[in-house]
Amino acid sequence: MAIAFFLNIPIISMILVFSLGIAGFIMLLVGLFTSRSFWRLFFCLLKTRILNFQTQQVVIDTTEKSNQYCSKCGKGLSSEDAFCTKCGNKIA
């Protein structure tokens, strides 16, 4: 009987240490979430993230694209081009 009780001591101590570890972690979280500085930092970061999201700009390419292509090399051309920018062929 005494041997069986002695073998259970490491198990009991492991359970106790684990329980104290969990309790300590919970106390740490409670202390963190009740801290004013934590919430100030949290809301500051959240505000910055929201502002960054709202101020993102979408860039749209508004350059005119025509259906003109060089008859020599096939490169796409804009309507203002007089010569092909790739091969130098004169555009009709």
OpenMM code with the backbone's topology and positions (N, CA, C; nanometers):
from openmm import Vec3, app, unit

residues = "MET ALA ILE ALA PHE PHE LEU ASN ILE PRO ILE ILE SER MET ILE LEU VAL PHE SER LEU GLY ILE ALA GLY PHE ILE MET LEU LEU VAL GLY LEU PHE THR SER ARG SER PHE TRP ARG LEU PHE PHE CYS LEU LEU LYS THR ARG ILE LEU ASN PHE GLN THR GLN GLN VAL VAL ILE ASP THR THR GLU LYS SER ASN GLN TYR CYS SER LYS CYS GLY LYS GLY LEU SER SER GLU ASP ALA PHE CYS THR LYS CYS GLY ASN LYS ILE ALA".split()
positions = [
    Vec3(0.0827, -0.1192, 0.0000),
    Vec3(0.0000, 0.0000, 0.0000),
    Vec3(0.0872, 0.1258, 0.0000),
    Vec3(0.1911, 0.1241, 0.0789),
    Vec3(0.2790, 0.2394, 0.0893),
    Vec3(0.3524, 0.2631, -0.0419),
    Vec3(0.3855, 0.1556, -0.1129),
    Vec3(0.4555, 0.1685, -0.2405),
    Vec3(0.3623, 0.2300, -0.3457),
    Vec3(0.2367, 0.1874, -0.3471),
    Vec3(0.1403, 0.2404, -0.4436),
    Vec3(0.1190, 0.3897, -0.4210),
    Vec3(0.1127, 0.4334, -0.2949),
    Vec3(0.0969, 0.5752, -0.2652),
    Vec3(0.2206, 0.6535, -0.3077),
    Vec3(0.3381, 0.5970, -0.2860),
    Vec3(0.4629, 0.6632, -0.3207),
    Vec3(0.4761, 0.6788, -0.4726),
    Vec3(0.4256, 0.5842, -0.5510),
    Vec3(0.4326, 0.5924, -0.6972),
    Vec3(0.3371, 0.6970, -0.7531),
    Vec3(0.2328, 0.7269, -0.6794),
    Vec3(0.1345, 0.8251, -0.7262),
    Vec3(0.1780, 0.9690, -0.7012),
    Vec3(0.2791, 0.9917, -0.6211),
    Vec3(0.3236, 1.1270, -0.5887),
    Vec3(0.3687, 1.2028, -0.7135),
    Vec3(0.4481, 1.1458, -0.8050),
    Vec3(0.4851, 1.2214, -0.9248),
    Vec3(0.3644, 1.2601, -1.0096),
    Vec3(0.2676, 1.1724, -1.0160),
    Vec3(0.1471, 1.2040, -1.0944),
    Vec3(0.0714, 1.3198, -1.0297),
    Vec3(0.0563, 1.3131, -0.8980),
    Vec3(-0.0137, 1.4194, -0.8259),
    Vec3(0.0614, 1.5512, -0.8404),
    Vec3(0.1939, 1.5459, -0.8301),
    Vec3(0.2710, 1.6701, -0.8412),
    Vec3(0.2634, 1.7263, -0.9837),
    Vec3(0.2613, 1.6381, -1.0832),
    Vec3(0.2473, 1.6865, -1.2215),
    Vec3(0.1121, 1.7538, -1.2423),
    Vec3(0.0085, 1.6943, -1.1868),
    Vec3(-0.1257, 1.7540, -1.1984),
    Vec3(-0.1295, 1.8886, -1.1277),
    Vec3(-0.0660, 1.8973, -1.0114),
    Vec3(-0.0627, 2.0219, -0.9357),
    Vec3(0.0141, 2.1310, -1.0111),
    Vec3(0.1308, 2.0952, -1.0636),
    Vec3(0.2105, 2.1928, -1.1390),
    Vec3(0.1349, 2.2377, -1.2638),
    Vec3(0.0709, 2.1445, -1.3329),
    Vec3(-0.0069, 2.1784, -1.4521),
    Vec3(-0.1217, 2.2719, -1.4152),
    Vec3(-0.1911, 2.2424, -1.3057),
    Vec3(-0.3032, 2.3271, -1.2622),
    Vec3(-0.2556, 2.4668, -1.2264),
    Vec3(-0.1424, 2.4747, -1.1552),
    Vec3(-0.0884, 2.6060, -1.1208),
    Vec3(-0.0444, 2.6819, -1.2460),
    Vec3(0.0089, 2.6102, -1.3431),
    Vec3(0.0482, 2.6741, -1.4688),
    Vec3(-0.0723, 2.7316, -1.5416),
    Vec3(-0.1802, 2.6561, -1.5486),
    Vec3(-0.3042, 2.7038, -1.6121),
    Vec3(-0.3595, 2.8239, -1.5362),
    Vec3(-0.3606, 2.8153, -1.4029),
    Vec3(-0.4123, 2.9264, -1.3211),
    Vec3(-0.3263, 3.0513, -1.3417),
    Vec3(-0.1949, 3.0335, -1.3476),
    Vec3(-0.1060, 3.1470, -1.3708),
    Vec3(-0.1292, 3.2100, -1.5068),
    Vec3(-0.1502, 3.1274, -1.6065),
    Vec3(-0.1765, 3.1778, -1.7413),
    Vec3(-0.3078, 3.2552, -1.7458),
    Vec3(-0.4094, 3.2040, -1.6800),
    Vec3(-0.5392, 3.2733, -1.6752),
    Vec3(-0.5243, 3.4069, -1.6024),
    Vec3(-0.4476, 3.4080, -1.4939),
    Vec3(-0.4258, 3.5340, -1.4222),
    Vec3(-0.3500, 3.6340, -1.5086),
    Vec3(-0.2553, 3.5852, -1.5866),
    Vec3(-0.1814, 3.6726, -1.6778),
    Vec3(-0.2754, 3.7343, -1.7814),
    Vec3(-0.3628, 3.6519, -1.8388),
    Vec3(-0.4580, 3.7036, -1.9377),
    Vec3(-0.5548, 3.8038, -1.8761),
    Vec3(-0.6027, 3.7745, -1.7562),
    Vec3(-0.6942, 3.8677, -1.6886),
    Vec3(-0.6234, 3.9998, -1.6624),
    Vec3(-0.5002, 3.9938, -1.6170),
    Vec3(-0.4246, 4.1159, -1.5927),
    Vec3(-0.4002, 4.1933, -1.7208),
    Vec3(-0.3750, 4.1215, -1.8287),
    Vec3(-0.3493, 4.1866, -1.9569),
    Vec3(-0.4744, 4.2565, -2.0084),
    Vec3(-0.5877, 4.1862, -2.0034),
    Vec3(-0.7099, 4.2429, -2.0591),
    Vec3(-0.7732, 4.3501, -1.9721),
    Vec3(-0.7312, 4.3597, -1.8474),
    Vec3(-0.7833, 4.4677, -1.7635),
    Vec3(-0.6894, 4.5879, -1.7621),
    Vec3(-0.5791, 4.5780, -1.8322),
    Vec3(-0.4820, 4.6869, -1.8379),
    Vec3(-0.5277, 4.7939, -1.9371),
    Vec3(-0.5224, 4.9197, -1.8949),
    Vec3(-0.5605, 5.0298, -1.9850),
    Vec3(-0.4645, 5.0424, -2.1025),
    Vec3(-0.3373, 5.0254, -2.0749),
    Vec3(-0.2390, 5.0423, -2.1821),
    Vec3(-0.2569, 4.9371, -2.2906),
    Vec3(-0.2970, 4.8153, -2.2521),
    Vec3(-0.3230, 4.7118, -2.3527),
    Vec3(-0.4358, 4.7550, -2.4446),
    Vec3(-0.5461, 4.8035, -2.3869),
    Vec3(-0.6609, 4.8417, -2.4691),
    Vec3(-0.6305, 4.9657, -2.5528),
    Vec3(-0.5519, 5.0595, -2.4974),
    Vec3(-0.5112, 5.1763, -2.5758),
    Vec3(-0.4324, 5.1337, -2.6983),
    Vec3(-0.3361, 5.0443, -2.6768),
    Vec3(-0.2556, 4.9943, -2.7870),
    Vec3(-0.3411, 4.9166, -2.8865),
    Vec3(-0.4320, 4.8345, -2.8366),
    Vec3(-0.5187, 4.7553, -2.9227),
    Vec3(-0.6036, 4.8448, -3.0126),
    Vec3(-0.6678, 4.9458, -2.9543),
    Vec3(-0.7537, 5.0327, -3.0341),
    Vec3(-0.6734, 5.1236, -3.1268),
    Vec3(-0.5545, 5.1618, -3.0845),
    Vec3(-0.4674, 5.2417, -3.1720),
    Vec3(-0.4292, 5.1605, -3.2949),
    Vec3(-0.3902, 5.0355, -3.2753),
    Vec3(-0.3558, 4.9494, -3.3881),
    Vec3(-0.4770, 4.9224, -3.4758),
    Vec3(-0.5925, 4.9019, -3.4138),
    Vec3(-0.7144, 4.8772, -3.4897),
    Vec3(-0.7514, 4.9998, -3.5731),
    Vec3(-0.7416, 5.1181, -3.5144),
    Vec3(-0.7718, 5.2421, -3.5853),
    Vec3(-0.6758, 5.2609, -3.7033),
    Vec3(-0.5479, 5.2358, -3.6803),
    Vec3(-0.4490, 5.2480, -3.7873),
    Vec3(-0.4789, 5.1505, -3.8993),
    Vec3(-0.5161, 5.0299, -3.8639),
    Vec3(-0.5474, 4.9281, -3.9650),
    Vec3(-0.6709, 4.9682, -4.0447),
    Vec3(-0.7724, 5.0209, -3.9790),
    Vec3(-0.8943, 5.0628, -4.0485),
    Vec3(-0.8636, 5.1803, -4.1403),
    Vec3(-0.7851, 5.2772, -4.0909),
    Vec3(-0.7510, 5.3925, -4.1740),
    Vec3(-0.6690, 5.3501, -4.2952),
    Vec3(-0.5753, 5.2576, -4.2763),
    Vec3(-0.4971, 5.2091, -4.3899),
    Vec3(-0.5861, 5.1388, -4.4911),
    Vec3(-0.6847, 5.0661, -4.4414),
    Vec3(-0.7754, 4.9959, -4.5320),
    Vec3(-0.8607, 5.0950, -4.6104),
    Vec3(-0.9060, 5.2008, -4.5442),
    Vec3(-0.9932, 5.2979, -4.6093),
    Vec3(-0.9179, 5.3868, -4.7066),
    Vec3(-0.7889, 5.4081, -4.6853),
    Vec3(-0.7156, 5.5005, -4.7710),
    Vec3(-0.6446, 5.4321, -4.8869),
    Vec3(-0.6626, 5.3026, -4.9019),
    Vec3(-0.6018, 5.2363, -5.0168),
    Vec3(-0.6696, 5.2864, -5.1429),
    Vec3(-0.5893, 5.3160, -5.2426),
    Vec3(-0.6431, 5.3671, -5.3673),
    Vec3(-0.6276, 5.2636, -5.4764),
    Vec3(-0.7258, 5.2586, -5.5594),
    Vec3(-0.7211, 5.1689, -5.6733),
    Vec3(-0.6769, 5.2509, -5.7929),
    Vec3(-0.5723, 5.2066, -5.8589),
    Vec3(-0.5213, 5.2768, -5.9758),
    Vec3(-0.5782, 5.2086, -6.0992),
    Vec3(-0.6454, 5.2865, -6.1797),
    Vec3(-0.7061, 5.2342, -6.3018),
    Vec3(-0.6317, 5.2922, -6.4204),
    Vec3(-0.5917, 5.2074, -6.5105),
    Vec3(-0.5214, 5.2513, -6.6302),
    Vec3(-0.6238, 5.3122, -6.7262),
    Vec3(-0.6125, 5.4423, -6.7497),
    Vec3(-0.7096, 5.5101, -6.8356),
    Vec3(-0.6513, 5.5459, -6.9718),
    Vec3(-0.5354, 5.4909, -7.0036),
    Vec3(-0.4776, 5.5213, -7.1343),
    Vec3(-0.5611, 5.4552, -7.2426),
    Vec3(-0.5742, 5.5266, -7.3515),
    Vec3(-0.6521, 5.4731, -7.4629),
    Vec3(-0.5785, 5.3581, -7.5279),
    Vec3(-0.6513, 5.2547, -7.5548),
    Vec3(-0.5926, 5.1417, -7.6246),
    Vec3(-0.6675, 5.1269, -7.7566),
    Vec3(-0.5916, 5.1291, -7.8603),
    Vec3(-0.6552, 5.1126, -7.9906),
    Vec3(-0.6298, 4.9706, -8.0388),
    Vec3(-0.6957, 4.9384, -8.1453),
    Vec3(-0.6800, 4.8048, -8.2012),
    Vec3(-0.5783, 4.8053, -8.3139),
    Vec3(-0.4849, 4.9005, -8.3121),
    Vec3(-0.3836, 4.9071, -8.4160),
    Vec3(-0.2641, 4.8216, -8.3770),
    Vec3(-0.2121, 4.7521, -8.4753),
    Vec3(-0.0936, 4.6702, -8.4566),
    Vec3(0.0017, 4.6966, -8.5724),
    Vec3(0.1293, 4.6805, -8.5459),
    Vec3(0.2304, 4.6979, -8.6496),
    Vec3(0.2155, 4.5851, -8.7521),
    Vec3(0.2174, 4.6215, -8.8789),
    Vec3(0.2022, 4.5199, -8.9831),
    Vec3(0.3295, 4.4364, -9.0000),
    Vec3(0.4418, 4.4865, -8.9491),
    Vec3(0.5685, 4.4146, -8.9633),
    Vec3(0.5961, 4.3202, -8.8456),
    Vec3(0.5829, 4.3729, -8.7217),
    Vec3(0.6194, 4.2896, -8.6055),
    Vec3(0.4997, 4.2502, -8.5182),
    Vec3(0.3853, 4.3149, -8.5352),
    Vec3(0.2650, 4.2785, -8.4601),
    Vec3(0.2513, 4.3437, -8.3241),
    Vec3(0.3389, 4.4388, -8.2893),
    Vec3(0.3307, 4.5072, -8.1602),
    Vec3(0.2094, 4.5993, -8.1568),
    Vec3(0.1423, 4.6049, -8.0412),
    Vec3(0.0279, 4.6940, -8.0251),
    Vec3(0.0722, 4.8385, -8.0257),
    Vec3(-0.0062, 4.9245, -8.0889),
    Vec3(0.0300, 5.0659, -8.1028),
    Vec3(-0.0806, 5.1534, -8.0471),
    Vec3(-0.0421, 5.2738, -8.0041),
    Vec3(-0.1429, 5.3706, -7.9630),
    Vec3(-0.1832, 5.4532, -8.0855),
    Vec3(-0.2892, 5.5279, -8.0701),
    Vec3(-0.3408, 5.6031, -8.1846),
    Vec3(-0.2494, 5.7194, -8.2238),
    Vec3(-0.1615, 5.7661, -8.1330),
    Vec3(-0.0719, 5.8777, -8.1639),
    Vec3(0.0570, 5.8350, -8.2333),
    Vec3(0.0878, 5.7059, -8.2326),
    Vec3(0.2153, 5.6597, -8.2888),
    Vec3(0.2182, 5.6743, -8.4407),
    Vec3(0.3310, 5.7315, -8.4889),
    Vec3(0.3530, 5.7397, -8.6333),
    Vec3(0.4460, 5.6278, -8.6793),
    Vec3(0.5281, 5.5785, -8.5834),
    Vec3(0.6211, 5.4701, -8.6122),
    Vec3(0.6070, 5.3643, -8.5028),
    Vec3(0.6374, 5.2415, -8.5361),
    Vec3(0.6357, 5.1323, -8.4394),
    Vec3(0.7501, 5.1533, -8.3405),
    Vec3(0.7206, 5.1407, -8.2131),
    Vec3(0.8231, 5.1617, -8.1102),
    Vec3(0.9157, 5.0413, -8.0974),
    Vec3(0.8810, 4.9295, -8.1591),
    Vec3(0.9655, 4.8116, -8.1495),
    Vec3(1.0576, 4.7979, -8.2708),
    Vec3(0.9999, 4.8073, -8.3904),
    Vec3(1.0822, 4.7822, -8.5102),
    Vec3(1.1059, 4.9076, -8.5955),
    Vec3(1.0329, 5.0173, -8.5670),
    Vec3(1.0534, 5.1417, -8.6423),
    Vec3(0.9773, 5.1514, -8.7726),
    Vec3(0.8921, 5.0565, -8.8007),
    Vec3(0.8115, 5.0572, -8.9230),
    Vec3(0.7155, 5.1749, -8.9222),
    Vec3(0.6996, 5.2420, -9.0358),
    Vec3(0.6087, 5.3552, -9.0459),
    Vec3(0.4648, 5.3034, -9.0467),
    Vec3(0.3820, 5.3676, -8.9630),
    Vec3(0.2412, 5.3278, -8.9519),
    Vec3(0.1616, 5.4041, -9.0581),
    Vec3(0.0791, 5.3315, -9.1313),
    Vec3(-0.0003, 5.3937, -9.2406),
    Vec3(-0.1166, 5.4712, -9.1858),
] * unit.nanometer
topology = app.Topology()
chain = topology.addChain("A")
for resn in residues:
    res = topology.addResidue(resn, chain)
    for name in ("N", "CA", "C"):
        topology.addAtom(name, app.Element.getBySymbol(name[0]), res)
